[in-house]
Amino acid sequence: MSKLIKNIMKRLIQVAVLFLLCSTIAQAQKRYNDYKCISGDCLNGYGTIVVKKLGKYVGYFKNGKVHGKGTFYFKNGDKYVGDYYENRREGKGKYYFANGSYYSGGWKNDKRHGQGSDYDSKGDMIQGGTYVNGYLDKKAGVWYIRDRI
């Protein structure tokens, strides 16, 4: 293979990788891109945004991203109260479902992660333990699983 063809192939691969990377970043940011700041400082401070088709966020921003403590009110009646990092639930938080049940615990990359527990609408624990990537990991340790009669 000639040197010219090798260089062309190398450039095509670089362009393809760059395209895939940009597409992935765009998809990750799309969640909060279609929003309108309705009060406060939605760039670097405390404010309120309405996110089209999702709901409303009230809390802190950094560099135009949801970042720090905040509350997201979903259109379906669910609510998340807790930590955010660059537009993702990250850290500690509570996710309240419209039916009154809730999850309280760790979050990473918008998924349940770390120590956490699920509660019914009366506040009684349903299950608790270590969550990994959104799922209760029985290998990592479960504190409690209530019988569901």
DSSP file (Angstrom, degrees, kcal/mol; ACC not computed):
  #  RESIDUE AA STRUCTURE BP1 BP2  ACC     N-H-->O    O-->H-N    N-H-->O    O-->H-N    TCO  KAPPA ALPHA  PHI   PSI    X-CA   Y-CA   Z-CA
    1    1 A M              0   0    0      0, 0.0     2,-0.0     0, 0.0     0, 0.0   0.000 360.0 360.0 360.0 134.3    0.0    0.0    0.0
    2    2 A S     >  -     0   0    0      1,-0.1     4,-2.0     4,-0.0     5,-0.1  -0.268 360.0-115.5 -72.8 160.6    1.4    3.4   -0.9
    3    3 A K  H  > S+     0   0    0      1,-0.2     4,-2.2     2,-0.2     5,-0.2   0.856 115.0  56.0 -63.1 -36.8    2.2    6.0    1.6
    4    4 A L  H  > S+     0   0    0      2,-0.2     4,-2.2     1,-0.2    -1,-0.2   0.916 107.8  47.5 -63.0 -45.0   -0.5    8.3    0.1
    5    5 A I  H  > S+     0   0    0      1,-0.2     4,-2.6     2,-0.2    -1,-0.2   0.898 110.5  52.5 -65.5 -40.3   -3.2    5.7    0.6
    6    6 A K  H  X S+     0   0    0     -4,-2.0     4,-2.4     1,-0.2    -2,-0.2   0.917 110.3  48.1 -60.6 -43.5   -2.1    5.0    4.1
    7    7 A N  H  X S+     0   0    0     -4,-2.2     4,-2.3     2,-0.2    -2,-0.2   0.894 111.6  49.9 -65.0 -39.9   -2.3    8.7    5.0
    8    8 A I  H  X S+     0   0    0     -4,-2.2     4,-2.4     2,-0.2    -2,-0.2   0.927 112.1  47.8 -64.0 -44.6   -5.8    9.0    3.4
    9    9 A M  H  X S+     0   0    0     -4,-2.6     4,-2.2     1,-0.2    -2,-0.2   0.899 110.7  52.0 -62.3 -41.3   -7.0    6.0    5.4
   10   10 A K  H  X S+     0   0    0     -4,-2.4     4,-2.1     1,-0.2    -1,-0.2   0.918 110.8  47.5 -61.6 -44.2   -5.5    7.4    8.6
   11   11 A R  H  X S+     0   0    0     -4,-2.3     4,-2.5     2,-0.2    -2,-0.2   0.888 110.1  52.4 -64.8 -40.6   -7.4   10.7    8.0
   12   12 A L  H  X S+     0   0    0     -4,-2.4     4,-2.3     2,-0.2    -1,-0.2   0.902 109.9  48.6 -63.3 -41.1  -10.7    9.0    7.2
   13   13 A I  H  X S+     0   0    0     -4,-2.2     4,-2.5     2,-0.2    -1,-0.2   0.912 110.9  50.7 -65.0 -42.5  -10.4    7.0   10.5
   14   14 A Q  H  X S+     0   0    0     -4,-2.1     4,-2.4     1,-0.2    -2,-0.2   0.911 111.3  48.0 -61.6 -42.9   -9.6   10.2   12.4
   15   15 A V  H  X S+     0   0    0     -4,-2.5     4,-2.5     2,-0.2    -2,-0.2   0.912 111.7  50.3 -64.2 -42.7  -12.7   11.9   10.9
   16   16 A A  H  X S+     0   0    0     -4,-2.3     4,-2.4     2,-0.2    -2,-0.2   0.916 111.8  47.3 -62.7 -44.1  -14.9    8.9   11.7
   17   17 A V  H  X S+     0   0    0     -4,-2.5     4,-2.4     2,-0.2    -2,-0.2   0.915 112.6  49.5 -63.6 -43.9  -13.7    8.8   15.3
   18   18 A L  H  X S+     0   0    0     -4,-2.4     4,-2.6     2,-0.2    -2,-0.2   0.908 110.5  50.8 -61.4 -42.9  -14.2   12.6   15.7
   19   19 A F  H  X S+     0   0    0     -4,-2.5     4,-2.3     2,-0.2    -2,-0.2   0.930 111.5  47.3 -60.9 -46.8  -17.7   12.3   14.2
   20   20 A L  H  X S+     0   0    0     -4,-2.4     4,-2.2     2,-0.2    -2,-0.2   0.901 112.3  49.9 -63.1 -41.3  -18.7    9.5   16.6
   21   21 A L  H  X S+     0   0    0     -4,-2.4     4,-2.3     2,-0.2    -2,-0.2   0.929 111.8  47.3 -62.6 -46.6  -17.3   11.4   19.6
   22   22 A C  H  X S+     0   0    0     -4,-2.6     4,-2.5     1,-0.2    -2,-0.2   0.887 111.4  51.7 -63.3 -39.5  -19.2   14.6   18.7
   23   23 A S  H  X S+     0   0    0     -4,-2.3     4,-2.1    -5,-0.2    -1,-0.2   0.906 110.0  49.1 -63.5 -42.1  -22.4   12.6   18.2
   24   24 A T  H  X S+     0   0    0     -4,-2.2     4,-2.1     2,-0.2    -2,-0.2   0.918 112.5  47.1 -64.4 -44.8  -22.1   11.0   21.6
   25   25 A I  H  X S+     0   0    0     -4,-2.3     4,-2.1     1,-0.2    -2,-0.2   0.913 111.0  52.3 -63.0 -43.2  -21.5   14.3   23.3
   26   26 A A  H  X S+     0   0    0     -4,-2.5     4,-1.4     1,-0.2    -1,-0.2   0.893 109.7  48.9 -61.4 -40.9  -24.4   15.9   21.5
   27   27 A Q  H  X S+     0   0    0     -4,-2.1     4,-0.6     1,-0.2    -1,-0.2   0.902 110.4  51.0 -66.1 -40.5  -26.7   13.1   22.6
   28   28 A A  H  < S+     0   0    0     -4,-2.1     3,-0.4     1,-0.2    -2,-0.2   0.876 115.8  41.4 -64.7 -37.0  -25.6   13.4   26.2
   29   29 A Q  H >X S+     0   0    0     -4,-2.1     3,-1.2     1,-0.2     4,-0.7   0.668  93.7  83.4 -84.7 -17.2  -26.2   17.2   26.2
   30   30 A K  H >X S+     0   0    0     -4,-1.4     4,-0.8     1,-0.3     3,-0.7   0.810  75.6  73.3 -57.1 -32.5  -29.5   17.0   24.3
   31   31 A R  H 3< S+     0   0    0     -4,-0.6    -1,-0.3    -3,-0.4    -2,-0.1   0.860 113.5  21.2 -53.0 -41.5  -31.4   16.3   27.5
   32   32 A Y  H <4 S+     0   0    0     -3,-1.2    -1,-0.3    -4,-0.2    -2,-0.2   0.343 101.1  91.6-110.6   5.3  -31.1   19.8   28.8
   33   33 A N  H << S+     0   0    0     -4,-0.7     2,-1.6    -3,-0.7    -2,-0.1   0.861  76.3  63.4 -70.8 -35.4  -30.4   21.7   25.5
   34   34 A D  S  < S+     0   0    0     -4,-0.8    18,-2.5    18,-0.1     2,-0.3  -0.545  84.3 118.6 -91.6  72.4  -34.0   22.6   24.7
   35   35 A Y  E     -A   51   0A   0     -2,-1.6     2,-0.4    16,-0.2    16,-0.2  -0.847  52.4-142.7-134.3 167.1  -34.7   24.8   27.7
   36   36 A K  E     -A   50   0A   0     14,-1.9    14,-2.3    -2,-0.3     2,-0.6  -0.994  18.7-133.4-134.1 127.0  -35.6   28.3   28.6
   37   37 A C  E     +A   49   0A   0     -2,-0.4    12,-0.3    12,-0.2     3,-0.1  -0.686  26.1 176.3 -77.4 120.8  -34.3   30.1   31.7
   38   38 A I  E     +     0   0A   0     10,-2.5     2,-0.3    -2,-0.6    11,-0.2   0.595  61.0   2.9-105.9 -12.7  -37.3   31.7   33.4
   39   39 A S  E    S+A   48   0A   0      9,-1.3     9,-2.4     0, 0.0    -1,-0.3  -0.967 100.8   7.9-165.5 155.4  -35.6   33.3   36.4
   40   40 A G  E    S-A   47   0A   0     -2,-0.3     2,-0.8     7,-0.2     7,-0.3  -0.253  99.6 -34.7  77.5-160.0  -32.2   33.8   38.1
   41   41 A D        +     0   0    0      5,-2.4     4,-0.3     1,-0.1    20,-0.3  -0.856  52.4 173.7-105.9  97.1  -28.7   33.1   36.8
   42   42 A C  S    S+     0   0    0     -2,-0.8    20,-0.2     2,-0.1    -1,-0.1   0.255  75.8  55.7 -89.6  12.5  -28.9   29.9   34.7
   43   43 A L  S    S-     0   0    0     18,-0.1    21,-3.0    20,-0.1    22,-0.4   0.805 130.3  -8.8-104.1 -57.7  -25.2   30.3   33.6
   44   44 A N  S    S+     0   0    0     18,-0.2     2,-0.3    19,-0.2    18,-0.2  -0.597 122.7  26.7-143.8  76.9  -23.3   30.5   36.9
   45   45 A G  S    S-     0   0    0     16,-0.5    16,-2.7    -4,-0.3     2,-0.5  -0.935  98.3 -32.2 169.8-146.4  -25.6   30.7   39.9
   46   46 A Y  E     + B   0  60A   0     -2,-0.3    -5,-2.4    14,-0.2     2,-0.3  -0.913  69.0 127.9-111.7 130.3  -29.1   29.9   41.1
   47   47 A G  E     -AB  40  59A   0     12,-2.8    12,-2.5    -2,-0.5     2,-0.4  -0.914  47.8-104.7-161.7-173.0  -32.0   29.8   38.7
   48   48 A T  E     -AB  39  58A   0     -9,-2.4   -10,-2.5    -2,-0.3    -9,-1.3  -0.997  27.1-177.0-132.6 131.5  -35.0   28.1   37.1
   49   49 A I  E     -AB  37  57A   0      8,-2.4     8,-2.5    -2,-0.4     2,-0.5  -0.942  19.8-142.6-125.0 151.3  -35.3   26.5   33.7
   50   50 A V  E     -AB  36  56A   0    -14,-2.3   -14,-1.9    -2,-0.3     2,-0.6  -0.970  18.0-153.4-109.2 123.0  -38.1   24.9   31.9
   51   51 A V  E >>  -AB  35  55A   0      4,-2.9     3,-2.0    -2,-0.5     4,-1.9  -0.869  25.0-113.6-101.5 119.1  -37.0   21.9   29.8
   52   52 A K  T 34 S-     0   0    0    -18,-2.5   -18,-0.1    -2,-0.6   -19,-0.0  -0.221  94.8  -0.9 -54.0 132.8  -39.2   21.2   26.9
   53   53 A K  T 34 S+     0   0    0      1,-0.1    -1,-0.3    22,-0.0    22,-0.1   0.296 130.2  62.5  70.7  -6.2  -41.0   17.8   27.2
   54   54 A L  T <4 S-     0   0    0     -3,-2.0    21,-2.8     1,-0.3     2,-0.3   0.808  96.0-112.5-112.2 -52.8  -39.4   17.0   30.5
   55   55 A G  E  <  -BC  51  74A   0     -4,-1.9    -4,-2.9    19,-0.3     2,-0.4  -0.983  42.5 -41.5 154.2-144.1  -40.3   19.5   33.2
   56   56 A K  E     -BC  50  73A   0     17,-2.3    17,-3.5    -2,-0.3     2,-0.4  -0.980  35.1-157.6-133.1 138.6  -38.7   22.2   35.4
   57   57 A Y  E     -BC  49  72A   0     -8,-2.5    -8,-2.4    -2,-0.4     2,-0.4  -0.952   6.5-174.4-115.7 135.2  -35.4   22.5   37.2
   58   58 A V  E     +BC  48  71A   0     13,-2.8    13,-2.6    -2,-0.4     2,-0.3  -0.987  46.0  60.1-126.9 119.4  -34.8   24.8   40.1
   59   59 A G  E    S-BC  47  70A   0    -12,-2.5   -12,-2.8    -2,-0.4    11,-0.2  -0.988  79.1 -17.0 163.9-154.0  -31.2   25.0   41.5
   60   60 A Y  E     -B   46   0A   0      9,-2.1     7,-2.2    -2,-0.3     2,-0.3  -0.528  43.2-165.5 -93.0 151.7  -27.6   25.7   40.8
   61   61 A F  E     - C   0  66A   0    -16,-2.7   -16,-0.5   -20,-0.3     2,-0.4  -0.942   6.7-169.2-130.8 151.3  -25.8   26.1   37.5
   62   62 A K  E >  S- C   0  65A   0      3,-2.4     3,-1.7    -2,-0.3   -18,-0.2  -0.960  79.1 -11.9-142.1 124.9  -22.1   26.1   36.5
   63   63 A N  T 3  S-     0   0    0     -2,-0.4   -19,-0.2     1,-0.3   -20,-0.1   0.852 129.8 -54.3  53.2  38.0  -21.0   27.1   33.0
   64   64 A G  T 3  S+     0   0    0    -21,-3.0     2,-0.3     1,-0.3    -1,-0.3   0.545 116.4 111.5  78.2   7.4  -24.6   26.9   31.8
   65   65 A K  E <  S-C   62   0A   0     -3,-1.7    -3,-2.4   -22,-0.4     2,-0.4  -0.855  81.2-100.1-114.7 150.0  -25.1   23.3   33.0
   66   66 A V  E     +C   61   0A   0     -2,-0.3    21,-3.0    -5,-0.2    22,-0.4  -0.538  61.8 157.7 -62.6 120.7  -27.2   21.9   35.9
   67   67 A H  E     +     0   0A   0     -7,-2.2     2,-0.3    -2,-0.4    18,-0.2  -0.928  36.1   9.1-159.4 122.5  -24.6   21.6   38.6
   68   68 A G  E    S- D   0  84A   0     16,-2.4    16,-1.7    -2,-0.3     2,-0.2  -0.784 106.9  -5.4 107.7-154.2  -24.7   21.4   42.4
   69   69 A K  E    S+ D   0  83A   0     -2,-0.3    -9,-2.1    14,-0.2     2,-0.3  -0.553  78.7 134.2 -79.3 140.4  -27.9   21.1   44.5
   70   70 A G  E     -CD  59  82A   0     12,-2.1    12,-2.6   -11,-0.2     2,-0.4  -0.992  45.0-121.4-172.1 173.3  -31.2   21.2   42.8
   71   71 A T  E     -CD  58  81A   0    -13,-2.6   -13,-2.8    -2,-0.3     2,-0.5  -0.996  15.6-160.1-130.5 132.0  -34.7   19.9   42.2
   72   72 A F  E     -CD  57  80A   0      8,-2.6     8,-2.3    -2,-0.4     2,-0.7  -0.964   4.9-158.7-114.3 124.4  -36.2   18.6   39.0
   73   73 A Y  E     -CD  56  79A   0    -17,-3.5   -17,-2.3    -2,-0.5     6,-0.2  -0.894  15.3-149.5-101.6 110.0  -40.0   18.5   38.7
   74   74 A F  E >   -C   55   0A   0      4,-2.2     3,-1.8    -2,-0.7   -19,-0.3  -0.487  19.4-123.0 -81.2 150.0  -41.0   16.0   35.9
   75   75 A K  T 3  S+     0   0    0    -21,-2.8   -20,-0.1     1,-0.3    -1,-0.1   0.762 110.3  61.4 -61.9 -25.9  -44.1   16.6   33.9
   76   76 A N  T 3  S-     0   0    0    -22,-0.3    -1,-0.3     1,-0.0    22,-0.1   0.454 124.8 -98.3 -82.3   0.8  -45.4   13.1   35.0
   77   77 A G  S <  S+     0   0    0     -3,-1.8    -2,-0.1     1,-0.4    -1,-0.0   0.266  84.0 127.3 101.3 -11.1  -45.4   14.1   38.7
   78   78 A D        -     0   0    0     19,-0.1    -4,-2.2    -5,-0.1    -1,-0.4  -0.320  39.5-163.1 -71.2 162.3  -42.0   12.6   39.6
   79   79 A K  E     -DE  73  96A   0     17,-2.5    17,-3.6    -6,-0.2     2,-0.4  -0.988  12.3-158.2-150.3 138.9  -39.4   14.7   41.4
   80   80 A Y  E     -DE  72  95A   0     -8,-2.3    -8,-2.6    -2,-0.3     2,-0.5  -0.983   9.8-176.3-118.3 131.5  -35.7   14.5   42.0
   81   81 A V  E     +DE  71  94A   0     13,-2.8    13,-2.8    -2,-0.4     2,-0.3  -0.984  43.7  55.4-125.8 118.9  -34.0   16.4   44.8
   82   82 A G  E    S-DE  70  93A   0    -12,-2.6   -12,-2.1    -2,-0.5    11,-0.2  -0.988  79.8 -10.3 163.6-152.5  -30.3   16.2   45.2
   83   83 A D  E     -D   69   0A   0      9,-2.4     7,-1.6    -2,-0.3     2,-0.3  -0.557  44.4-170.8 -89.3 144.5  -26.9   16.6   43.6
   84   84 A Y  E     -DE  68  89A   0    -16,-1.7   -16,-2.4     5,-0.3     2,-0.4  -0.958   7.9-167.3-128.8 150.3  -26.1   17.2   40.0
   85   85 A Y  E >  S- E   0  88A   0      3,-2.8     3,-0.9    -2,-0.3   -18,-0.2  -0.928  75.1 -26.9-138.7 113.7  -22.8   17.2   38.1
   86   86 A E  T 3  S-     0   0    0     -2,-0.4   -19,-0.2     1,-0.2     3,-0.1   0.917 128.5 -40.8  46.0  59.5  -22.7   18.6   34.5
   87   87 A N  T 3  S+     0   0    0    -21,-3.0     2,-0.4     1,-0.2    -1,-0.2   0.563 120.8 100.6  72.4  12.9  -26.4   17.9   33.7
   88   88 A R  E <  S-E   85   0A   0     -3,-0.9    -3,-2.8   -22,-0.4     2,-0.5  -0.957  80.9-108.6-127.8 146.8  -26.4   14.5   35.4
   89   89 A R  E     +E   84   0A   0     -2,-0.4    21,-2.4    -5,-0.2    22,-0.4  -0.614  54.6 159.9 -68.2 124.4  -27.7   13.2   38.7
   90   90 A E  E     +     0   0A   0     -7,-1.6     2,-0.4    -2,-0.5    18,-0.2  -0.937  41.3  11.9-155.4 123.5  -24.5   12.5   40.6
   91   91 A G  E    S- F   0 107A   0     16,-2.6    16,-2.5    -2,-0.3     2,-0.3  -0.935 109.1  -9.9 113.6-135.7  -23.9   12.2   44.3
   92   92 A K  E    S+ F   0 106A   0     -2,-0.4    -9,-2.4    14,-0.2     2,-0.3  -0.810  74.0 135.1-105.2 144.4  -26.7   11.9   46.9
   93   93 A G  E     -EF  82 105A   0     12,-2.2    12,-2.4    -2,-0.3     2,-0.4  -0.987  43.4-119.4-173.9 168.7  -30.3   12.4   46.1
   94   94 A K  E     -EF  81 104A   0    -13,-2.8   -13,-2.8    -2,-0.3     2,-0.6  -0.981  15.5-159.1-122.5 133.1  -33.9   11.3   46.4
   95   95 A Y  E     -EF  80 103A   0      8,-2.5     8,-2.2    -2,-0.4     2,-0.5  -0.953  11.8-161.4-112.4 114.2  -36.2   10.4   43.5
   96   96 A Y  E     -EF  79 102A   0    -17,-3.6   -17,-2.5    -2,-0.6     6,-0.2  -0.835   7.7-145.6 -98.2 126.9  -39.9   10.7   44.4
   97   97 A F    >   -     0   0    0      4,-3.1     3,-2.3    -2,-0.5   -19,-0.1  -0.582  25.7-113.0 -87.7 154.8  -42.4    8.9   42.1
   98   98 A A  T 3  S+     0   0    0      1,-0.3    -1,-0.1    -2,-0.2     4,-0.0   0.763 115.9  61.5 -58.6 -26.2  -45.8   10.3   41.5
   99   99 A N  T 3  S-     0   0    0      2,-0.1    -1,-0.3     1,-0.1    22,-0.1   0.469 121.8-103.5 -82.2  -0.3  -47.4    7.4   43.4
  100  100 A G  S <  S+     0   0    0     -3,-2.3    -2,-0.1     1,-0.4    23,-0.1   0.185  84.3 119.2 100.3 -16.7  -45.6    8.5   46.6
  101  101 A S        -     0   0    0     -5,-0.1    -4,-3.1    21,-0.1    -1,-0.4  -0.388  42.1-174.8 -75.6 162.2  -42.8    5.8   46.6
  102  102 A Y  E     -FG  96 119A   0     17,-1.9    17,-3.1    -6,-0.2     2,-0.4  -0.991  26.8-133.6-155.8 161.7  -39.2    7.0   46.5
  103  103 A Y  E     -FG  95 118A   0     -8,-2.2    -8,-2.5    -2,-0.3     2,-0.4  -0.959  20.7-171.0-115.3 137.1  -35.5    6.0   46.2
  104  104 A S  E     +FG  94 117A   0     13,-2.6    13,-2.4    -2,-0.4     2,-0.3  -0.992  41.6  56.6-130.4 125.0  -33.0    7.6   48.5
  105  105 A G  E    S-FG  93 116A   0    -12,-2.4   -12,-2.2    -2,-0.4    11,-0.3  -0.997  78.5  -6.8 159.6-153.7  -29.2    7.1   48.0
  106  106 A G  E     -F   92   0A   0      9,-2.1     7,-2.3    -2,-0.3     2,-0.3  -0.394  45.6-167.0 -82.2 153.4  -26.3    7.4   45.6
  107  107 A W  E     +FG  91 112A   0    -16,-2.5   -16,-2.6     5,-0.3     2,-0.3  -0.984   8.0 178.4-136.5 146.2  -26.3    8.4   42.0
  108  108 A K  E >  S- G   0 111A   0      3,-2.8     3,-1.5    -2,-0.3   -18,-0.2  -0.936  73.6  -9.9-149.6 127.3  -23.7    8.2   39.2
  109  109 A N  T 3  S-     0   0    0     -2,-0.3   -19,-0.2     1,-0.3     3,-0.1   0.881 128.9 -53.5  52.4  44.1  -24.2    9.2   35.6
  110  110 A D  T 3  S+     0   0    0    -21,-2.4     2,-0.3     1,-0.2    -1,-0.3   0.588 120.1 100.5  71.9  12.5  -27.9    9.6   36.0
  111  111 A K  E <  S-G  108   0A   0     -3,-1.5    -3,-2.8   -22,-0.4    -1,-0.2  -0.919  85.2 -92.6-126.9 153.3  -28.4    6.1   37.5
  112  112 A R  E     +G  107   0A   0     -2,-0.3    22,-2.9    -5,-0.2     2,-0.3  -0.428  57.3 164.3 -58.7 132.6  -28.8    4.7   41.0
  113  113 A H  E     +     0   0A   0     -7,-2.3    19,-0.2   -22,-0.2     2,-0.2  -0.930  37.3   7.0-159.6 130.1  -25.3    3.9   42.2
  114  114 A G  E    S- H   0 131A   0     17,-3.3    17,-3.2    -2,-0.3     2,-0.2  -0.623 109.5  -3.2  97.0-159.2  -23.8    3.1   45.6
  115  115 A Q  E    S+ H   0 130A   0     15,-0.2    -9,-2.1    -2,-0.2     2,-0.3  -0.486  80.7 138.4 -72.2 134.2  -25.7    2.7   48.8
  116  116 A G  E     -GH 105 129A   0     13,-2.4    13,-2.6   -11,-0.3     2,-0.3  -0.991  34.3-145.3-167.9 167.5  -29.4    3.3   48.5
  117  117 A S  E     -GH 104 128A   0    -13,-2.4   -13,-2.6    -2,-0.3     2,-0.4  -0.990  11.4-138.1-143.2 149.0  -32.9    2.2   49.5
  118  118 A D  E     -GH 103 127A   0      9,-3.2     8,-3.3    -2,-0.3     9,-1.2  -0.883  23.0-168.3-105.3 139.7  -36.4    2.1   48.0
  119  119 A Y  E     -GH 102 125A   0    -17,-3.1   -17,-1.9    -2,-0.4     6,-0.2  -0.940  16.4-127.0-127.8 148.6  -39.4    3.0   50.0
  120  120 A D    >   -     0   0    0      4,-2.7     3,-1.8    -2,-0.3   -18,-0.1  -0.234  44.9 -87.6 -82.8-178.1  -43.1    2.6   49.5
  121  121 A S  T 3  S+     0   0    0      1,-0.3    -1,-0.1     2,-0.1   -20,-0.0   0.661 128.4  56.6 -68.4 -14.8  -45.6    5.5   49.7
  122  122 A K  T 3  S-     0   0    0      2,-0.1    -1,-0.3     0, 0.0     3,-0.1   0.518 119.9-107.9 -89.8  -6.7  -46.0    5.0   53.5
  123  123 A G  S <  S+     0   0    0     -3,-1.8     2,-0.3     1,-0.3    -2,-0.1   0.514  73.3 140.0  92.1   5.6  -42.3    5.4   54.0
  124  124 A D        -     0   0    0      1,-0.1    -4,-2.7     2,-0.0    -1,-0.3  -0.668  58.9-108.5 -84.9 137.2  -41.6    1.7   54.7
  125  125 A M  E     -H  119   0A   0     -2,-0.3    -6,-0.3    -6,-0.2     3,-0.1  -0.419  32.2-179.2 -67.8 133.8  -38.4    0.3   53.2
  126  126 A I  E     -     0   0A   0     -8,-3.3    20,-3.5     1,-0.4     2,-0.3   0.827  68.8 -19.8 -94.5 -48.4  -39.0   -2.1   50.3
  127  127 A Q  E     -HI 118 145A   0     -9,-1.2    -9,-3.2    18,-0.2    -1,-0.4  -0.985  59.9-175.7-158.3 156.4  -35.3   -2.9   49.6
  128  128 A G  E     +HI 117 144A   0     16,-2.2    15,-2.2    -2,-0.3    16,-1.6  -0.992  28.7  91.2-155.1 153.1  -31.9   -1.5   50.3
  129  129 A G  E    S-HI 116 142A   0    -13,-2.6   -13,-2.4    -2,-0.3     2,-0.5  -0.977  73.3 -22.6 162.0-147.5  -28.3   -2.3   49.5
  130  130 A T  E     -H  115   0A   0     11,-2.2     7,-3.2     7,-0.4     2,-0.4  -0.872  51.8-157.6-103.4 124.9  -25.7   -1.4   46.9
  131  131 A Y  E     -HJ 114 136A   0    -17,-3.2   -17,-3.3    -2,-0.5     2,-0.4  -0.811   6.1-169.6-100.3 140.8  -26.8   -0.3   43.5
  132  132 A V  E >  S- J   0 135A   0      3,-3.0     3,-1.7    -2,-0.4   -19,-0.2  -0.986  72.2 -18.9-131.5 121.7  -24.5   -0.6   40.4
  133  133 A N  T 3  S-     0   0    0     -2,-0.4   -20,-0.2     1,-0.3   -21,-0.1   0.832 131.4 -45.0  52.6  37.3  -25.5    1.2   37.2
  134  134 A G  T 3  S+     0   0    0    -22,-2.9     2,-0.4     1,-0.2    -1,-0.3   0.333 119.6  96.2  96.3  -7.3  -29.1    1.5   38.2
  135  135 A Y  E <  S-J  132   0A   0     -3,-1.7    -3,-3.0   -23,-0.3     2,-0.5  -0.912  79.8-108.7-123.2 145.0  -29.7   -2.0   39.6
  136  136 A L  E     -J  131   0A   0     -2,-0.4     2,-0.9    -5,-0.2    -5,-0.3  -0.571  35.5-145.1 -66.9 119.5  -29.6   -3.5   43.1
  137  137 A D     >  -     0   0    0     -7,-3.2     4,-1.0    -2,-0.5     3,-0.5  -0.780  15.7-171.7 -95.8 103.0  -26.4   -5.6   43.0
  138  138 A K  T  4 S+     0   0    0     -2,-0.9     4,-0.3     1,-0.2    -1,-0.2   0.760  86.0  56.4 -67.0 -24.5  -27.1   -8.7   45.2
  139  139 A K  T  4 S+     0   0    0      1,-0.2    -1,-0.2     2,-0.1     3,-0.1   0.839 105.4  51.2 -73.9 -32.9  -23.4   -9.7   44.9
  140  140 A A  T  4 S-     0   0    0     -3,-0.5    -2,-0.2   -10,-0.2    -1,-0.2   0.681 129.0 -74.0 -80.2 -17.6  -22.3   -6.4   46.3
  141  141 A G     <  -     0   0    0     -4,-1.0   -11,-2.2   -11,-0.2     2,-0.4   0.025  37.0-148.1 128.0 126.5  -24.6   -6.6   49.3
  142  142 A V  E     -I  129   0A   0     -4,-0.3   -13,-0.3   -13,-0.2     3,-0.1  -0.982   4.7-170.2-119.8 130.6  -28.3   -6.3   50.1
  143  143 A W  E    S-     0   0A   0    -15,-2.2     2,-0.3    -2,-0.4   -14,-0.2   0.867  70.5  -6.2 -82.8 -39.7  -29.4   -5.0   53.5
  144  144 A Y  E     -I  128   0A   0    -16,-1.6   -16,-2.2     2,-0.0     2,-0.4  -0.980  45.6-174.7-161.9 136.7  -33.1   -5.8   53.1
  145  145 A I  E     -I  127   0A   0     -2,-0.3   -18,-0.2   -18,-0.2     2,-0.2  -0.937  27.1-140.9-135.4 115.9  -35.7   -7.1   50.7
  146  146 A R        -     0   0    0    -20,-3.5     2,-0.2    -2,-0.4   -20,-0.0  -0.480  23.4-109.2 -76.1 141.3  -39.3   -7.0   52.0
  147  147 A D        -     0   0    0     -2,-0.2     2,-0.9     1,-0.1    -1,-0.1  -0.502  26.9-144.5 -65.1 135.0  -41.6   -9.8   51.1
  148  148 A R              0   0    0     -2,-0.2    -1,-0.1     1,-0.1   -22,-0.0  -0.834 360.0 360.0-107.1  96.1  -44.2   -8.6   48.6
  149  149 A I              0   0    0     -2,-0.9    -1,-0.1     0, 0.0    -2,-0.0   0.426 360.0 360.0 -90.9 360.0  -47.4  -10.4   49.5
